Structures are given as C-alpha cells and as structure tokens.
Amino acid sequence: MATRDLDTFDYRITTIAYRRNNSNRSAAEAQADIVILQAEIATLNATIAALPDGPAKEDQITRRMRKELQLRTLSGRSGISDAVNTLDMDLELARLNLLHAEKQVFINAVTARKAEIMAAAA
C-alpha cells in the first residue's frame, strides 16, 4: 500500500512538473506572438496612413481591428493568471515532494522494524 502511494506521488509530481514546464513554454510563445502582432499592427497603421480613402483602406482598417482583437485576447491570456498558475503548481510540487519524503521515511521504518522482528525470531 505504501509503495503504491509512492508511485502515485511520483506520477503526480511528474505530471505537475510537465504541466509547469509546458505552461512556461506557452507563456514564452504567447509573448513572441504578442510582439509579432504589435509589429503587424504598426505596419498596418503605416499602410493605412499612406492609402487614399476607398475600399482598400477600409480593408486594411478591418485587418488592423482584427489584429488588435487578437492582441487583446492574447494579452488577456498571459500575465497574472500565468504567474498564479505557476505558483500554484510550485506549491503543489513542494507539498507532494514532502508527502513523498514522509512516505519514504515510513516505509524505511517499517522495513527496519520488520528486519528486527525477523532477526529476533531467528
């Protein structure tokens, strides 16, 4: 039973560590996407300023509005929620590591006591 608990702790620790690393990578990718969108919006602004009034200018304004919406959506996903999520995962990892260590101490104590009893019986 105790070794099964250890296996469960190991699995949960590995899973949370993987999710944490993956979320950090996703945050970096989101930041890169934000920079790209900002550059595209700046380019569209320059294009719009150079175009005469008409359907082509309206199309570029629509494209800029879409890019700005993408930027707001992407900016909303990153930021404070990523930091809180990372802290939650760190806390859970610390808790699981502590439980894992305590369970290992328990297993070692039971194994040592079992060895004492076997030695006394022999």
Contacts in CASP RR format, 6 or more apart in sequence:
PFRMAT RR
TARGET T0000
AUTHOR 0000-0000-0000
METHOD contacts of the structure
MODEL  1
MATRDLDTFDYRITTIAYRRNNSNRSAAEAQADIVILQAEIATLNATIAA
LPDGPAKEDQITRRMRKELQLRTLSGRSGISDAVNTLDMDLELARLNLLH
AEKQVFINAVTARKAEIMAAAA
2 103 0 8 1.000
2 106 0 8 1.000
2 107 0 8 1.000
2 110 0 8 1.000
3 107 0 8 1.000
5 103 0 8 1.000
6 100 0 8 1.000
6 103 0 8 1.000
6 104 0 8 1.000
6 107 0 8 1.000
9 96 0 8 1.000
9 99 0 8 1.000
9 100 0 8 1.000
9 103 0 8 1.000
10 100 0 8 1.000
12 96 0 8 1.000
13 93 0 8 1.000
13 96 0 8 1.000
13 97 0 8 1.000
13 100 0 8 1.000
16 89 0 8 1.000
16 92 0 8 1.000
16 93 0 8 1.000
16 96 0 8 1.000
17 93 0 8 1.000
19 89 0 8 1.000
20 86 0 8 1.000
20 89 0 8 1.000
20 90 0 8 1.000
20 93 0 8 1.000
23 82 0 8 1.000
23 85 0 8 1.000
23 86 0 8 1.000
23 89 0 8 1.000
24 86 0 8 1.000
27 78 0 8 1.000
27 79 0 8 1.000
27 82 0 8 1.000
30 74 0 8 1.000
30 77 0 8 1.000
30 78 0 8 1.000
31 78 0 8 1.000
33 74 0 8 1.000
34 71 0 8 1.000
34 74 0 8 1.000
34 75 0 8 1.000
34 78 0 8 1.000
37 67 0 8 1.000
37 70 0 8 1.000
37 71 0 8 1.000
37 74 0 8 1.000
38 71 0 8 1.000
40 67 0 8 1.000
41 64 0 8 1.000
41 67 0 8 1.000
41 68 0 8 1.000
41 71 0 8 1.000
44 60 0 8 1.000
44 63 0 8 1.000
44 64 0 8 1.000
44 67 0 8 1.000
45 64 0 8 1.000
47 60 0 8 1.000
48 57 0 8 1.000
48 60 0 8 1.000
48 61 0 8 1.000
48 64 0 8 1.000
51 57 0 8 1.000
51 60 0 8 1.000
END
